[in-house]
Amino acid sequence: MKKTAIIPLRKGSKSIIGKNKRKMVGRPLFTWVLKEAIFSNLDEVIVFTDDLTIIEFIEKEYTWTPKVKAILRNDENANDTASTESVLLEFSELVNYKYDILCLLQATSPLTTSESINDCLNSIVEKKYDASLTVVNTHRFTWNTNGTPQNYDVFNRPRRQDFEGLLIENGAVYCTTKTAFINSKNRVSGKIKLVYMPEDSLVEIDSMTDWLIVEELLINRLKKQKNTNKITHVVLDVDGVFTDGTVSFTKDGEHTKSFDMRDGMGLEILRGLGIEVLVMTSEKSELVAARMKKLQIDQVYLGVKDKFALLQQIRQEKQITLGNIAYVGDDVNDLANICSVGWSIAPYNATNIVKQNADTVLTKNSGSGAIREACEFILNYNKRF
């Protein structure tokens, strides 16, 4: 049974300019639900967009998974008046309905989890529903415009614990069988299963205030899921960690970066104790590749824009927990990893947002002994194990 997800994206956004690509906790907004889809029970995930830069991003960034593809959607169906159902129909016709279950995921619901996606899928696969969708149980009292209450008696106001509340779509996940969709041409029809998600997932991103609220919710969720174990793997950014963040250029391009020799010795000591060292950087630099080869660091990931998703893949491949990982980073594109690993470490001259969320801030600046200090911290921390 082939389970296919579609994440519709379009270039235009009137509420927040460039919303889908805007960085939330250091990652493009749409990558939050995309990452959860990758690590769910879905067989394939299609990003359906009219934005060529997103297609290019997908093709370059997710080569480590066969699940993800990007397909160009019709301009006429990518305006703000087009219905979601028309997008689902366009997509289905493009792929000749080659799926058994179609799952609609919304990029503007970054609090969606792989567990919720799986629950919706299982409702159809195992419980034989025709469709499923995610809802939130909210304990709010609602009113009609004529001043009459909709869902309670004003003279017998129930206590929260005695009030069943309302079930409201949060717009995160919708699943349907192919047969039901062909017959109804609607995202849900027939026998429908409701899948509950937490109340905070009801926040819709329609303004910058909403954006800030959801961003804080994501950061808090990552931190609450943290656990600390013996550190077996250390992941390091490069610019702003190995180096002071500066680079000199000639007319022919990148020329030099400065590295601290003491950092290399610290990493050598860690490797001697069986701790694996990995490097993950958004830059694709021959200088960095050469320096890491000199340091005998084999696991080097260059040109990584979605560090959070790649770290999850590495964790899964190595069969370790995030609690086994120490991460050293300095800027916003490291932020999701900083908030989620067992120990997150920031150089003294890291950006404020990273220092505010890191578990420990070093006394040394990047490129001036910060990594060596981080190595000493890890060695001392592991003594308790």
FENZIGI-V864075 format. One line per field, one symbol per residue. phi: phi as a letter, one per 30 degrees, with the letter a starting at -180 (. if undefined). psi: psi as a letter, one per 30 degrees, with the letter a starting at -180 (. if undefined). A space follows every 50 residues. Layout:
phi: ???
psi: ???
This chain:
phi: .dcccbcdbbddaddbdiedcddchibeeddddddddeccdddabcdcbc cddddddddddcddbddcbbbdcdedcccdcddddddddededdchhdac bcccccddbdddcdddddddddecdcciddaaacbbccccccbdddicdc bacdcbdddedccdibcbdcidbbbbdddddddchbdbaidccccdbedd dddcccbddeedddddddedddddddbcbddcbccbdcdibdcdjcbcbc dckecbbcbcddddddddddddciddcbbbbddcbdddeddddddicdcb ccicccddddddddedddhbcdddccbcbbbddcdddedcdebcbbddcd deddddcddbcddcddibjdddddddddddddddc
psi: jkjkkkjkklekjeejkheefkkjhgkkeffeeeeeeegagkelkkjjlg jfeeeeeeeefhffkfeklkkklkefgglgfkleeeeeeeeeeeghhile kkkkkkfgifgkleeeeeeeefeeeefhlflllklkjkikklllfggkke gljfghkllefgkfakkkkfgekkklleeeeeefhlfklbjkkkkkllff ffkkiflfeeeeeeeeeeeeeeeffklkakjfkkkkldkgdelgflkkka ffakdllkkkefeeeeeeeeefggkkkkkjkfkikeeeeeeeeefhjeik jkhjfieeeeeeeeeeefhllfffkkkjlflfffeeeefflekkkklegl leeeefflekklfklkghgeeeeeeeeeeeefff.
